[in-house]
Every structure is written in C-alpha cells, then in structure tokens.
Amino acid sequence: MARSRYKFKDNQHPYFMTCTILHWLSIFSSPHIANIVIESLRFLQQENVKIYAWVMLENHIHLIAQSENISKDIALFKAFTAKKIIAYLTERNAKRQY
C-alpha cells in the first residue's frame, strides 16, 4: 500500500482514510489476500483502534477509524499487511500481468 501524505492532528475524532495499492493493482480481488486485510483490521480492533466502517474494493480500502495514535496505528497496519501480502505473493511466484 502506498505511503500516506496526510497528517493526523486530532485523535479525539474518527478519520476517513483511503489506503491504495501501488500502481492500483487489483490484488484485493483474491480471496486470500482480502482475508489478510480483514485479519489485520481485526487485529487493529483488538489493539484498541475503533473501526466504525470499512469497505474493500479490488485495489484500495476505505475506512473510518479512531485511536489514541491513529497515525502510528495505520502505519503499522499498512506495513504489516503489505509484508504479509508480499510474502503470500512471493510464495506463489506471482508475476504482474499487464
């Protein structure tokens, strides 16, 4: 997922966020990869991140969330999820098709 160019200044309120896949690749259409994202979101909830709503499309995810340090929590979510997805794709020798 691409880096965020947004800064979170107030942790008292929920934020609407969009996380996109680099080059808009449609990898969330894979059920296994979608499950990686869902499991990561569940983990965030266990770590005291309030997730009010989310929707996953084939190449990005929208969510409304809040936490004491949303910037750090979303950065960890994106890094962890990206590593899991890359590991999954590497295991299967996935190649980009144009």
A tleap script that builds the chain and sets N, CA, C and O, in Angstrom:
source leaprc.protein.ff14SB
mol = sequence {
  NMET ALA ARG SER ARG TYR LYS PHE LYS ASP
  ASN GLN HIE PRO TYR PHE MET THR CYS THR
  ILE LEU HIE TRP LEU SER ILE PHE SER SER
  PRO HIE ILE ALA ASN ILE VAL ILE GLU SER
  LEU ARG PHE LEU GLN GLN GLU ASN VAL LYS
  ILE TYR ALA TRP VAL MET LEU GLU ASN HIE
  ILE HIE LEU ILE ALA GLN SER GLU ASN ILE
  SER LYS ASP ILE ALA LEU PHE LYS ALA PHE
  THR ALA LYS LYS ILE ILE ALA TYR LEU THR
  GLU ARG ASN ALA LYS ARG GLN CTYR
}
set mol.1.N position { 0.839 -1.161 0.000 }
set mol.1.CA position { 0.000 0.000 0.000 }
set mol.1.C position { 0.893 1.235 0.000 }
set mol.1.O position { 1.957 1.240 0.618 }
set mol.2.N position { 0.463 2.261 -0.681 }
set mol.2.CA position { 1.260 3.472 -0.845 }
set mol.2.C position { 1.356 4.249 0.465 }
set mol.2.O position { 0.521 4.099 1.357 }
set mol.3.N position { 2.390 5.078 0.560 }
set mol.3.CA position { 2.569 5.923 1.741 }
set mol.3.C position { 1.496 6.992 1.823 }
set mol.3.O position { 0.979 7.462 0.809 }
set mol.4.N position { 1.177 7.361 3.038 }
set mol.4.CA position { 0.167 8.398 3.246 }
set mol.4.C position { 0.808 9.775 3.147 }
set mol.4.O position { 1.926 9.987 3.617 }
set mol.5.N position { 0.106 10.687 2.546 }
set mol.5.CA position { 0.581 12.065 2.508 }
set mol.5.C position { -0.214 12.928 3.469 }
set mol.5.O position { -0.072 14.151 3.472 }
set mol.6.N position { -1.043 12.307 4.279 }
set mol.6.CA position { -1.890 13.025 5.209 }
set mol.6.C position { -1.324 12.944 6.619 }
set mol.6.O position { -0.692 11.957 6.994 }
set mol.7.N position { -1.561 13.992 7.389 }
set mol.7.CA position { -1.127 14.046 8.781 }
set mol.7.C position { -2.369 14.083 9.666 }
set mol.7.O position { -3.316 14.817 9.386 }
set mol.8.N position { -2.360 13.307 10.711 }
set mol.8.CA position { -3.463 13.264 11.657 }
set mol.8.C position { -3.113 14.171 12.831 }
set mol.8.O position { -2.082 13.982 13.476 }
set mol.9.N position { -3.959 15.145 13.109 }
set mol.9.CA position { -3.632 16.134 14.133 }
set mol.9.C position { -4.464 16.000 15.395 }
set mol.9.O position { -4.039 16.463 16.453 }
set mol.10.N position { -5.623 15.390 15.321 }
set mol.10.CA position { -6.534 15.323 16.460 }
set mol.10.C position { -7.033 13.894 16.618 }
set mol.10.O position { -7.769 13.387 15.772 }
set mol.11.N position { -6.629 13.253 17.701 }
set mol.11.CA position { -7.022 11.859 17.923 }
set mol.11.C position { -8.367 11.740 18.634 }
set mol.11.O position { -8.780 10.633 18.978 }
set mol.12.N position { -9.048 12.844 18.857 }
set mol.12.CA position { -10.337 12.827 19.529 }
set mol.12.C position { -11.485 12.439 18.598 }
set mol.12.O position { -12.576 12.110 19.063 }
set mol.13.N position { -11.246 12.476 17.301 }
set mol.13.CA position { -12.308 12.242 16.329 }
set mol.13.C position { -11.907 11.140 15.344 }
set mol.13.O position { -10.720 10.905 15.120 }
set mol.14.N position { -12.891 10.475 14.764 }
set mol.14.CA position { -12.591 9.477 13.735 }
set mol.14.C position { -12.112 10.146 12.444 }
set mol.14.O position { -12.437 11.301 12.168 }
set mol.15.N position { -11.347 9.409 11.676 }
set mol.15.CA position { -10.852 9.876 10.388 }
set mol.15.C position { -11.348 8.954 9.280 }
set mol.15.O position { -11.455 7.742 9.467 }
set mol.16.N position { -11.648 9.539 8.133 }
set mol.16.CA position { -11.928 8.782 6.916 }
set mol.16.C position { -10.611 8.660 6.177 }
set mol.16.O position { -9.966 9.666 5.880 }
set mol.17.N position { -10.203 7.423 5.874 }
set mol.17.CA position { -8.911 7.176 5.217 }
set mol.17.C position { -9.093 6.267 4.015 }
set mol.17.O position { -10.017 5.456 3.960 }
set mol.18.N position { -8.207 6.417 3.069 }
set mol.18.CA position { -8.145 5.524 1.921 }
set mol.18.C position { -6.722 5.016 1.808 }
set mol.18.O position { -5.776 5.803 1.787 }
set mol.19.N position { -6.569 3.710 1.735 }
set mol.19.CA position { -5.262 3.080 1.529 }
set mol.19.C position { -5.308 2.420 0.152 }
set mol.19.O position { -6.182 1.599 -0.126 }
set mol.20.N position { -4.367 2.785 -0.694 }
set mol.20.CA position { -4.367 2.269 -2.058 }
set mol.20.C position { -3.197 1.321 -2.295 }
set mol.20.O position { -2.192 1.359 -1.585 }
set mol.21.N position { -3.347 0.485 -3.289 }
set mol.21.CA position { -2.289 -0.410 -3.718 }
set mol.21.C position { -1.438 0.316 -4.757 }
set mol.21.O position { -1.961 0.981 -5.651 }
set mol.22.N position { -0.141 0.179 -4.627 }
set mol.22.CA position { 0.781 0.803 -5.567 }
set mol.22.C position { 0.428 0.401 -6.994 }
set mol.22.O position { 0.209 -0.777 -7.276 }
set mol.23.N position { 0.375 1.361 -7.873 }
set mol.23.CA position { 0.020 1.169 -9.283 }
set mol.23.C position { -1.411 0.654 -9.462 }
set mol.23.O position { -1.769 0.169 -10.536 }
set mol.24.N position { -2.212 0.759 -8.430 }
set mol.24.CA position { -3.627 0.372 -8.479 }
set mol.24.C position { -3.834 -1.073 -8.943 }
set mol.24.O position { -4.809 -1.375 -9.631 }
set mol.25.N position { -2.915 -1.959 -8.563 }
set mol.25.CA position { -3.067 -3.379 -8.909 }
set mol.25.C position { -4.297 -3.949 -8.198 }
set mol.25.O position { -4.571 -3.597 -7.051 }
set mol.26.N position { -5.015 -4.804 -8.861 }
set mol.26.CA position { -6.276 -5.356 -8.337 }
set mol.26.C position { -6.053 -6.610 -7.494 }
set mol.26.O position { -6.624 -7.662 -7.780 }
set mol.27.N position { -5.227 -6.500 -6.461 }
set mol.27.CA position { -4.896 -7.706 -5.698 }
set mol.27.C position { -5.942 -8.077 -4.652 }
set mol.27.O position { -5.987 -9.228 -4.217 }
set mol.28.N position { -6.781 -7.135 -4.238 }
set mol.28.CA position { -7.796 -7.473 -3.246 }
set mol.28.C position { -8.909 -8.332 -3.832 }
set mol.28.O position { -9.792 -8.778 -3.099 }
set mol.29.N position { -8.884 -8.570 -5.135 }
set mol.29.CA position { -9.875 -9.462 -5.731 }
set mol.29.C position { -9.574 -10.925 -5.394 }
set mol.29.O position { -10.422 -11.797 -5.581 }
set mol.30.N position { -8.366 -11.187 -4.899 }
set mol.30.CA position { -8.011 -12.526 -4.433 }
set mol.30.C position { -8.595 -12.738 -3.033 }
set mol.30.O position { -8.309 -11.955 -2.128 }
set mol.31.N position { -9.399 -13.772 -2.842 }
set mol.31.CA position { -9.987 -14.008 -1.515 }
set mol.31.C position { -8.941 -14.161 -0.405 }
set mol.31.O position { -9.150 -13.694 0.715 }
set mol.32.N position { -7.825 -14.808 -0.715 }
set mol.32.CA position { -6.803 -14.997 0.325 }
set mol.32.C position { -6.196 -13.657 0.739 }
set mol.32.O position { -6.000 -13.404 1.927 }
set mol.33.N position { -5.904 -12.812 -0.225 }
set mol.33.CA position { -5.327 -11.505 0.095 }
set mol.33.C position { -6.356 -10.629 0.814 }
set mol.33.O position { -6.005 -9.906 1.747 }
set mol.34.N position { -7.591 -10.686 0.399 }
set mol.34.CA position { -8.642 -9.943 1.101 }
set mol.34.C position { -8.726 -10.390 2.559 }
set mol.34.O position { -8.927 -9.565 3.450 }
set mol.35.N position { -8.574 -11.686 2.803 }
set mol.35.CA position { -8.596 -12.199 4.177 }
set mol.35.C position { -7.415 -11.698 5.000 }
set mol.35.O position { -7.552 -11.484 6.205 }
set mol.36.N position { -6.261 -11.509 4.371 }
set mol.36.CA position { -5.108 -10.934 5.070 }
set mol.36.C position { -5.475 -9.541 5.592 }
set mol.36.O position { -5.176 -9.198 6.736 }
set mol.37.N position { -6.120 -8.755 4.747 }
set mol.37.CA position { -6.525 -7.401 5.139 }
set mol.37.C position { -7.556 -7.455 6.267 }
set mol.37.O position { -7.455 -6.706 7.238 }
set mol.38.N position { -8.532 -8.327 6.141 }
set mol.38.CA position { -9.576 -8.446 7.161 }
set mol.38.C position { -8.977 -8.864 8.501 }
set mol.38.O position { -9.346 -8.316 9.539 }
set mol.39.N position { -8.070 -9.815 8.489 }
set mol.39.CA position { -7.415 -10.238 9.731 }
set mol.39.C position { -6.603 -9.096 10.339 }
set mol.39.O position { -6.562 -8.955 11.561 }
set mol.40.N position { -5.968 -8.292 9.517 }
set mol.40.CA position { -5.214 -7.135 10.013 }
set mol.40.C position { -6.147 -6.112 10.651 }
set mol.40.O position { -5.812 -5.517 11.675 }
set mol.41.N position { -7.312 -5.909 10.050 }
set mol.41.CA position { -8.291 -4.996 10.636 }
set mol.41.C position { -8.794 -5.523 11.980 }
set mol.41.O position { -8.973 -4.752 12.923 }
set mol.42.N position { -9.018 -6.814 12.067 }
set mol.42.CA position { -9.452 -7.413 13.338 }
set mol.42.C position { -8.391 -7.235 14.418 }
set mol.42.O position { -8.705 -6.967 15.578 }
set mol.43.N position { -7.137 -7.388 14.021 }
set mol.43.CA position { -6.043 -7.180 14.971 }
set mol.43.C position { -6.039 -5.733 15.471 }
set mol.43.O position { -5.867 -5.487 16.664 }
set mol.44.N position { -6.228 -4.778 14.554 }
set mol.44.CA position { -6.298 -3.370 14.961 }
set mol.44.C position { -7.380 -3.159 16.020 }
set mol.44.O position { -7.168 -2.445 17.000 }
set mol.45.N position { -8.524 -3.778 15.818 }
set mol.45.CA position { -9.624 -3.641 16.779 }
set mol.45.C position { -9.224 -4.180 18.152 }
set mol.45.O position { -9.600 -3.611 19.176 }
set mol.46.N position { -8.479 -5.255 18.173 }
set mol.46.CA position { -8.017 -5.823 19.446 }
set mol.46.C position { -7.005 -4.914 20.127 }
set mol.46.O position { -6.829 -4.973 21.344 }
set mol.47.N position { -6.339 -4.071 19.337 }
set mol.47.CA position { -5.345 -3.141 19.861 }
set mol.47.C position { -5.949 -1.765 20.145 }
set mol.47.O position { -5.237 -0.761 20.130 }
set mol.48.N position { -7.234 -1.716 20.399 }
set mol.48.CA position { -7.953 -0.500 20.788 }
set mol.48.C position { -8.077 0.548 19.694 }
set mol.48.O position { -8.128 1.744 19.983 }
set mol.49.N position { -8.125 0.114 18.455 }
set mol.49.CA position { -8.454 1.016 17.363 }
set mol.49.C position { -9.941 0.820 17.091 }
set mol.49.O position { -10.391 -0.296 16.832 }
set mol.50.N position { -10.693 1.902 17.153 }
set mol.50.CA position { -12.123 1.828 16.839 }
set mol.50.C position { -12.276 1.924 15.327 }
set mol.50.O position { -11.874 2.913 14.715 }
set mol.51.N position { -12.852 0.903 14.739 }
set mol.51.CA position { -13.135 0.913 13.309 }
set mol.51.C position { -14.649 1.020 13.173 }
set mol.51.O position { -15.387 0.089 13.498 }
set mol.52.N position { -15.089 2.164 12.690 }
set mol.52.CA position { -16.514 2.429 12.566 }
set mol.52.C position { -17.089 1.811 11.295 }
set mol.52.O position { -18.219 1.324 11.289 }
set mol.53.N position { -16.308 1.834 10.231 }
set mol.53.CA position { -16.769 1.278 8.956 }
set mol.53.C position { -15.560 1.066 8.061 }
set mol.53.O position { -14.543 1.750 8.181 }
set mol.54.N position { -15.698 0.101 7.161 }
set mol.54.CA position { -14.668 -0.094 6.144 }
set mol.54.C position { -15.299 -0.740 4.926 }
set mol.54.O position { -16.324 -1.416 5.020 }
set mol.55.N position { -14.676 -0.523 3.795 }
set mol.55.CA position { -15.080 -1.172 2.554 }
set mol.55.C position { -13.815 -1.436 1.743 }
set mol.55.O position { -12.947 -0.574 1.610 }
set mol.56.N position { -13.736 -2.640 1.211 }
set mol.56.CA position { -12.583 -3.022 0.408 }
set mol.56.C position { -13.020 -3.167 -1.045 }
set mol.56.O position { -13.971 -3.887 -1.348 }
set mol.57.N position { -12.325 -2.488 -1.929 }
set mol.57.CA position { -12.543 -2.641 -3.359 }
set mol.57.C position { -11.346 -3.404 -3.916 }
set mol.57.O position { -10.467 -3.795 -3.148 }
set mol.58.N position { -11.286 -3.623 -5.201 }
set mol.58.CA position { -10.240 -4.508 -5.734 }
set mol.58.C position { -8.825 -3.956 -5.597 }
set mol.58.O position { -7.867 -4.728 -5.643 }
set mol.59.N position { -8.662 -2.638 -5.429 }
set mol.59.CA position { -7.310 -2.082 -5.351 }
set mol.59.C position { -7.140 -1.012 -4.273 }
set mol.59.O position { -6.113 -0.335 -4.231 }
set mol.60.N position { -8.124 -0.858 -3.417 }
set mol.60.CA position { -7.987 0.080 -2.303 }
set mol.60.C position { -9.016 -0.229 -1.224 }
set mol.60.O position { -9.976 -0.968 -1.441 }
set mol.61.N position { -8.786 0.354 -0.071 }
set mol.61.CA position { -9.689 0.169 1.059 }
set mol.61.C position { -9.989 1.541 1.666 }
set mol.61.O position { -9.099 2.379 1.813 }
set mol.62.N position { -11.252 1.750 2.012 }
set mol.62.CA position { -11.666 2.950 2.728 }
set mol.62.C position { -12.001 2.523 4.151 }
set mol.62.O position { -12.577 1.456 4.364 }
set mol.63.N position { -11.639 3.357 5.128 }
set mol.63.CA position { -12.068 3.067 6.477 }
set mol.63.C position { -12.264 4.341 7.284 }
set mol.63.O position { -11.649 5.374 7.022 }
set mol.64.N position { -13.126 4.234 8.256 }
set mol.64.CA position { -13.335 5.295 9.229 }
set mol.64.C position { -12.889 4.708 10.556 }
set mol.64.O position { -13.461 3.734 11.047 }
set mol.65.N position { -11.843 5.323 11.138 }
set mol.65.CA position { -11.258 4.756 12.352 }
set mol.65.C position { -10.767 5.854 13.278 }
set mol.65.O position { -10.598 7.012 12.895 }
set mol.66.N position { -10.545 5.430 14.521 }
set mol.66.CA position { -10.086 6.363 15.557 }
set mol.66.C position { -9.241 5.590 16.557 }
set mol.66.O position { -9.545 4.440 16.876 }
set mol.67.N position { -8.181 6.218 17.052 }
set mol.67.CA position { -7.378 5.642 18.133 }
set mol.67.C position { -6.593 6.758 18.807 }
set mol.67.O position { -6.621 7.909 18.372 }
set mol.68.N position { -5.905 6.402 19.858 }
set mol.68.CA position { -5.103 7.399 20.575 }
set mol.68.C position { -3.941 7.899 19.718 }
set mol.68.O position { -3.519 9.047 19.855 }
set mol.69.N position { -3.430 7.052 18.848 }
set mol.69.CA position { -2.344 7.458 17.947 }
set mol.69.C position { -2.630 6.861 16.563 }
set mol.69.O position { -1.970 5.914 16.134 }
set mol.70.N position { -3.603 7.419 15.892 }
set mol.70.CA position { -4.084 6.858 14.624 }
set mol.70.C position { -2.984 6.808 13.567 }
set mol.70.O position { -2.922 5.865 12.778 }
set mol.71.N position { -2.130 7.807 13.550 }
set mol.71.CA position { -1.054 7.837 12.562 }
set mol.71.C position { -0.148 6.615 12.708 }
set mol.71.O position { 0.161 5.943 11.725 }
set mol.72.N position { 0.269 6.337 13.925 }
set mol.72.CA position { 1.132 5.176 14.193 }
set mol.72.C position { 0.393 3.876 13.912 }
set mol.72.O position { 0.945 2.967 13.293 }
set mol.73.N position { -0.843 3.784 14.360 }
set mol.73.CA position { -1.608 2.548 14.184 }
set mol.73.C position { -1.851 2.230 12.711 }
set mol.73.O position { -1.743 1.072 12.306 }
set mol.74.N position { -2.172 3.226 11.916 }
set mol.74.CA position { -2.413 2.987 10.489 }
set mol.74.C position { -1.097 2.660 9.783 }
set mol.74.O position { -1.069 1.816 8.888 }
set mol.75.N position { -0.019 3.315 10.174 }
set mol.75.CA position { 1.290 2.994 9.589 }
set mol.75.C position { 1.660 1.537 9.868 }
set mol.75.O position { 2.146 0.837 8.980 }
set mol.76.N position { 1.429 1.080 11.106 }
set mol.76.CA position { 1.714 -0.321 11.447 }
set mol.76.C position { 0.809 -1.276 10.674 }
set mol.76.O position { 1.261 -2.313 10.189 }
set mol.77.N position { -0.469 -0.923 10.563 }
set mol.77.CA position { -1.416 -1.733 9.795 }
set mol.77.C position { -0.943 -1.885 8.347 }
set mol.77.O position { -0.915 -2.991 7.806 }
set mol.78.N position { -0.574 -0.766 7.732 }
set mol.78.CA position { -0.159 -0.801 6.335 }
set mol.78.C position { 1.140 -1.594 6.154 }
set mol.78.O position { 1.260 -2.381 5.214 }
set mol.79.N position { 2.107 -1.389 7.044 }
set mol.79.CA position { 3.385 -2.099 6.935 }
set mol.79.C position { 3.201 -3.598 7.142 }
set mol.79.O position { 3.705 -4.400 6.355 }
set mol.80.N position { 2.480 -3.982 8.198 }
set mol.80.CA position { 2.262 -5.396 8.487 }
set mol.80.C position { 1.497 -6.076 7.351 }
set mol.80.O position { 1.874 -7.155 6.895 }
set mol.81.N position { 0.423 -5.433 6.905 }
set mol.81.CA position { -0.414 -6.015 5.853 }
set mol.81.C position { 0.364 -6.147 4.552 }
set mol.81.O position { 0.269 -7.172 3.877 }
set mol.82.N position { 1.124 -5.134 4.197 }
set mol.82.CA position { 1.925 -5.186 2.971 }
set mol.82.C position { 2.937 -6.331 3.025 }
set mol.82.O position { 3.110 -7.054 2.044 }
set mol.83.N position { 3.606 -6.497 4.172 }
set mol.83.CA position { 4.578 -7.590 4.310 }
set mol.83.C position { 3.914 -8.953 4.153 }
set mol.83.O position { 4.462 -9.842 3.501 }
set mol.84.N position { 2.736 -9.119 4.750 }
set mol.84.CA position { 2.013 -10.391 4.634 }
set mol.84.C position { 1.599 -10.659 3.184 }
set mol.84.O position { 1.714 -11.787 2.703 }
set mol.85.N position { 1.119 -9.632 2.493 }
set mol.85.CA position { 0.699 -9.789 1.103 }
set mol.85.C position { 1.894 -10.102 0.218 }
set mol.85.O position { 1.817 -10.987 -0.634 }
set mol.86.N position { 2.993 -9.392 0.406 }
set mol.86.CA position { 4.209 -9.641 -0.385 }
set mol.86.C position { 4.712 -11.057 -0.148 }
set mol.86.O position { 5.104 -11.741 -1.093 }
set mol.87.N position { 4.705 -11.505 1.106 }
set mol.87.CA position { 5.143 -12.873 1.411 }
set mol.87.C position { 4.244 -13.893 0.714 }
set mol.87.O position { 4.733 -14.873 0.151 }
set mol.88.N position { 2.951 -13.665 0.752 }
set mol.88.CA position { 1.997 -14.562 0.090 }
set mol.88.C position { 2.264 -14.617 -1.414 }
set mol.88.O position { 2.306 -15.700 -1.998 }
set mol.89.N position { 2.441 -13.468 -2.034 }
set mol.89.CA position { 2.677 -13.423 -3.484 }
set mol.89.C position { 4.034 -14.017 -3.852 }
set mol.89.O position { 4.160 -14.687 -4.876 }
set mol.90.N position { 5.039 -13.778 -3.029 }
set mol.90.CA position { 6.376 -14.330 -3.276 }
set mol.90.C position { 6.360 -15.851 -3.194 }
set mol.90.O position { 6.979 -16.528 -4.014 }
set mol.91.N position { 5.649 -16.387 -2.202 }
set mol.91.CA position { 5.498 -17.838 -2.051 }
set mol.91.C position { 4.955 -18.485 -3.314 }
set mol.91.O position { 5.328 -19.605 -3.662 }
set mol.92.N position { 4.090 -17.784 -3.983 }
set mol.92.CA position { 3.413 -18.319 -5.166 }
set mol.92.C position { 4.048 -17.861 -6.474 }
set mol.92.O position { 3.479 -18.060 -7.548 }
set mol.93.N position { 5.220 -17.252 -6.383 }
set mol.93.CA position { 5.932 -16.750 -7.563 }
set mol.93.C position { 5.032 -15.901 -8.454 }
set mol.93.O position { 5.043 -16.034 -9.678 }
set mol.94.N position { 4.268 -15.044 -7.831 }
set mol.94.CA position { 3.320 -14.199 -8.573 }
set mol.94.C position { 4.074 -13.210 -9.464 }
set mol.94.O position { 5.085 -12.634 -9.062 }
set mol.95.N position { 3.579 -13.035 -10.635 }
set mol.95.CA position { 4.148 -12.081 -11.601 }
set mol.95.C position { 3.054 -11.105 -12.010 }
set mol.95.O position { 1.887 -11.479 -12.125 }
set mol.96.N position { 3.433 -9.876 -12.224 }
set mol.96.CA position { 2.474 -8.883 -12.679 }
set mol.96.C position { 2.157 -9.114 -14.147 }
set mol.96.O position { 3.052 -9.267 -14.978 }
set mol.97.N position { 0.875 -9.136 -14.445 }
set mol.97.CA position { 0.435 -9.279 -15.833 }
set mol.97.C position { -0.113 -7.950 -16.304 }
set mol.97.O position { -0.938 -7.337 -15.626 }
set mol.98.N position { 0.331 -7.513 -17.437 }
set mol.98.CA position { -0.110 -6.221 -17.969 }
set mol.98.C position { -1.294 -6.375 -18.872 }
set mol.98.O position { -1.795 -5.385 -19.407 }
savepdb mol mol.pdb
quit
